[in-house]
């Protein structure tokens, strides 16, 4: 494998291009699992518009990121810790460390897990539960080897992170099971190993996650291009993911096969998504911008191909299963049905964005994709899930190991 092939699969342009190829095949009726009903997309647009105006009537929408999940039912769980950090640089470093660890623990929890809030005793499930649980795990200094600097995640302590510690802090039990418990802990241990390989220097033998800042090309006036940020994160995390598809002996991460894609000799059939890494990139935008960095070309990132956004289009009938009985099957993430669902979701998010802006008479600068996701598609997908299924589960059953969705 050439270096260019690996970079090609890490490009957000390739994500969109490969997903678009599957979308066109869907419009032609050539996909095995899904048909696309574009005539029903206006229904999705109307629901998202109503959701945005209900939640953000002034249209001051924050970008879709991990930080929004720390703010639950009027309580911002990060604020008390944030207020204790003195200095913009220290705050940025702590927020990078927190965002990375929290996002890597963010993949779907399953329907039966919840986290009891230590502040008020409320139970939180799914994304908010995972966010708050990971925040309190981080805030206790779990990932820091420096007792004087607990809001930190360094290689030494990440490498020692145990599944028992994760189970304890996430309140996991037989009655409160968390999907992918062991793999989540292993993910963070491998991150510790990768920090040694990727960020260690003669001056820094025990690098923290935030040392990735030194690896990102930054231009004059603190200009940072979003595709270079994503590329750096993908390189850091390359060997963090569980073994899946490889190319030239290198782990590809969130990349999967679909037999109808054969337009390239080396990367034929491969469909990249990089959902968690793109989610992480979105989650780093706010702290970087608050610290004075100018992040450019944010619109290169795609919508996130996960079950809330995908569920929006499934539950509004934009996507239909050709074989309705497949709704009851447990599908591995690698199955072509799930690959199709995720790819079509990426393109439908772009299409929805275009129609939504036209309906609201806004430009892409006034209503960019990260704000649509937040405003938006994610919460609409969740609302529909709870209306149609009592436990708010996805419309399709996915066998996840806790590192993809």
N, C-alpha and C positions, 0 to 999 in steps of 0.2 A: 504494500500500500504506500502511496505517496503521501507526503505531508499535505498536499493540496486536497486530496480526497477527504482527509479527516476534517480540514478546515471547511470544506464544502458542506459536510453534514452538520457542522456546528453553526452554520450561517442561518439567521432568521429568514433570509431570502429563500434559502432552500426549503425551509419548513413550509413557507407559504406556497412555493412552486410545487412541491410534491403533494401537498394537500389539495392544491387547485387541480392537479392532474386527476386525483381521485374524484374530486367534485364534478369535473367535466364528464368523467365516466359515469357518475351517478345520474347526471342529467340525461345521458344517453341510455340509461337503463341497463348499464353493463356491470354494475356492482352486484355481487352475489347476495348481500345481506340487506342493503337499504335502498329505498327509493326516496327521492327528494321531491317535496311538494312546495315549490317556491311560491305558489299562489296563497299558501297559508302563512308566509313570512310576515305580512302586515299585521296579523294577529299578535305575533311575538313582539313586533315593533311597538304596537299600542300598549301592550302590557309593560314593556320596559319603560316607555315614556311615562306612563302613569306611576310606575314605581319611582322613577327619578324625581318627578314633580312632588310626590308624596314625601319623599325623604329629604330632598334638596330643592325646595321651591325657589330658592335664590340662585340655583345652578352652581353654587360654590361647592363642587364635588371634589373630595380628595382623590388622589390616584388609588387604584386598587393595590393594596399592599398588606403586609402582615400587621402594620401598625394599627389599622382599623379594627382588627380583631382583639386588640388589647383594650379597646374602649367598648364595654358591654353594659347595656342598660343604664347608661348615664355615669358609669364608673370607669375612669381611665386607670387601669392597673399599672401602667408604665410610669405615669407622672410622678408618683412619690420617689421612685428610684432615679428618674431623670433629674429631678430637682436637686439631688445630692451631688451630682457630678459638676465639678468646677472646671471650666475651660472648654472652648469649642472643640479643640482637638481631642481631648479625652472623651467628650460626649460622642463624637463621631466614631471613635474606635470602639467604644462600648456598644453603640447601636449597630455597628457592623457585626460584631461578635454575636450579639443577641439575635439579629435578623437571620444570620446563617444557621445558627443552632435551632432556632424556632422553626424556620422553614423546612429544614431537614427532618424535623419531627412532625411535619404538618400533614403528610399523606393520610388519606381517609381513615378514620378511627374505627369504622364499623358502627352498626346501629345500637349496640348494647353498652357502650362505654360512656361515662360521664365523669366530670371533675367537680368536686365540691369546693366552691369558692371559700378560701380561708377568711376572707373579709366579712362576708355576710351569710355564708352557709348556703347560697344558691347553687344549684346544679347547672353546669354548662356542658354541652355535648358538642361533638363534631368540631368544626373549625375554631369556634370561640373557646371551647373546652381545651383543645390542644394548645391554642395560643396562650391562654392563662396558665395552664399547667407548665408549659415550657418556660414562660416568663419567671414563675416562682422557682423552678428548677435552676435557672440561670442566676437569679438574684441571690440565691443562697451560696454563691461562690463555688458551685459544683464543678465548673469547668476551669476554675482558676487555681493555679498553684501558688499564688501570692495572696496570703491572708489579708494583706493591706489593700488589695485591689480585687474585691470579689466580683465586680461587674466586668468580667473578662473571660475569654475562652482561649486557652493555650494548648499547645500540642501535648504537653506532659499529662495534663488532667483529662483531656479528651481521650487519650490512648488508654486510660485506666477506667473509663466509664463502663459500668456494668449493667446488665439487664436487670439485676436485682435493685439497683439504685433507681433505674427508670420506673420499674414496677412500683416501688415504694412511693416515689414522688408523684407519679401519675395515678396513684390510688387504684392500681390494678389488682383484681382478685378474681376468683372463680365467678363471682356474681357481677363483676364489673370488668369484662374482658376487653382488651385493646388489640385490634388487628395489627399483626406485624411487630409485636413487642420486641422479640429478639433481634429482628433485622434492623429496627430503628436504633437500638443501642450499638449494634455492629457498625452501622453507618457512621455514627459519631466517632467510634474508635478508629475506623479507617480514615476519617477526616484528620484525626490527630497524626496518623502516619503520613498522610499526604502533606500536611503542613511542614513536617520535617523535610520531606523531599522537595517541596515547592518553594518554601519561604525561609528556610534556615540559612543564616549567614554566619560569618566569623564573629560578628558583633551580637547576633541574636541566635542563640542555640536552642531556645525554647519559644519559637514564634507563636504569636497569637493569630487568630483568624484575620484580624484587621491588617496584618502585614501584607495582605494581597494588594493593598493600595500601592505598594512599592512596585508591583508587577504590572499595573495598568498604565498604558501610555497616556500621559496627560499633556495637553498642549498649552500654549500661552494663555494667560488669563484664566487658568484652571478649567480649560475646556476638556470635556471627557465625552467621547463618542460611545453611545450605548452599545453598539455592536462589539466594541473592544472590551467593554465591561463584561458583557455576556461571554465573550470568547475567553477572557481570563478566568471567569468562574467555571466554565466548562473544563478548562485545563486543570484547575485545582481539583475539581470533583470527578475527573475521569475515572480514577481508580477507587472512588468511594462507593460507587454503585455496585450492587450485586452482579456477579458474572452473568452476562446476557450475550447479545450478539457482539462479535469482535470483528475487526478488520485489520489485517496485518498484525495480529496479536494484541491489538489495543481495544479496550472496552469502549463500546459506543454509547452506553448509557440508555437514555430514553429514545431509542431508535428501534424500529420494528419492520417486519417484512410484509409486503403485499405483492402477490404474484403478478398483478396487472401492471406494475410499474417496472418497465424494462428499457428505459431510455438511456441508460448509461452502463458501460461495460463493468466499471469497478463498483459503482454504488447502486447497481440495478436492484430493484425491489425494495430498497430501503427508504423508510419514511421517518424522518426525525421529528420529534416534538419538543423535547427538553423542557417539559412543563415545570418541574420544580425549580430548575435553574432560571427559567424566565420569570417565574413567580418571585424568586430571590432577587433577580435584577430589578423588577418592579419595586420590591420592598427596600432596595438600597437607594432608590431615587430620592426619597424625601430626606434622609439624613445627609446625603451628599449635597443636595441643593441647599439645605439649611446651613451646611458648612461652607457654602460659597462656591461650590463647583457648578459649572454650566454643563448639564448633560444634554447632548445633542442627539437628534435623530431617534427620539423615543418611539416614533411611529413605526420604526423597523420591527419592533417586537410584535409578536402575534397575540391574539386572544388565547386564553389558557384552555387547553383541551382536557377539561376535567368534568366530573359528573354533574355539577350544578349548571355550567354553561351548556353542556351536552344535553342535560335533562330538560332545559328550557325548550330546545328544539324538538325533542322527543315528545314532551308532554303537550306541546301545541300542535303536534301533527305535521310539523315541517319535515321531520324524518320519520319514515315508516319502515318497519321490518317487513321484508318480503315473506318471511316465514314467522307469523305471529307467535308460534309456539316457542321461538327462541327467547322470548322474554322470561321464560321460567328456567332457562339453562344458566349454570354458573360458568362464566366465560373467563378464561385466562387473559391477562393483559395483552399477551402476544397474539391472541386470536385475530383473524382478519376482520371479524365483526367489530371488535373493539377498535382496531386500527381505522376502519372506515368511520365509525362513530366519531372518533377524535378528529380525524382529518376533515370531515364534513363540518364539524363544529368550528374549527379554525376559520374556514371560509365563510360560513354563515354568520359568524361574529362580525367579519368585515362587511358583509352584505347588510346585516342589520344596522351596523353603524352608519352606512351610507344612507339608508332609508330613514333612520331616526333623525339624522342631521337635517335631511330635506324636510321632514315633517315639522321639526322644531325651528327651522330656518336658522341653523347654526353652521358654522364652518368647522373643519376638522381641528383648527387651532382652538376654537371656542369649546368644542366637545370632543376631545381626543379619546382614543380607544381606552386608555387606563381609567378614565372617568366613566366611560360607558360600562366597563366591567364592574366598577365599584357601585355605580348609581342605581340600578343597572341590572345587567344580565345575571350576575351571580345571585343576587338576592331574589330576583324574580324566579330563577330556577329553583331556589330553595323553597320559596313560597308555594310554587306549583307542586313540588314534591310532597309537602305536608298536606296540601289539599287533596292529593290523589292517593297518598299512602300514609297511614297513621304514624309510622315511625320516621317519615321524611327521607326514606331511603331512595337511592337512585332508581330510575326506571328499568335499568338493566343490572343484572347481578354480575359483579366483577370480582374475581379472585385476586385480591391485592396482597402484596407482601409488605405494605406500609412504606413503599419507597417510590411509588409512581403517582397515584391519584391522591 
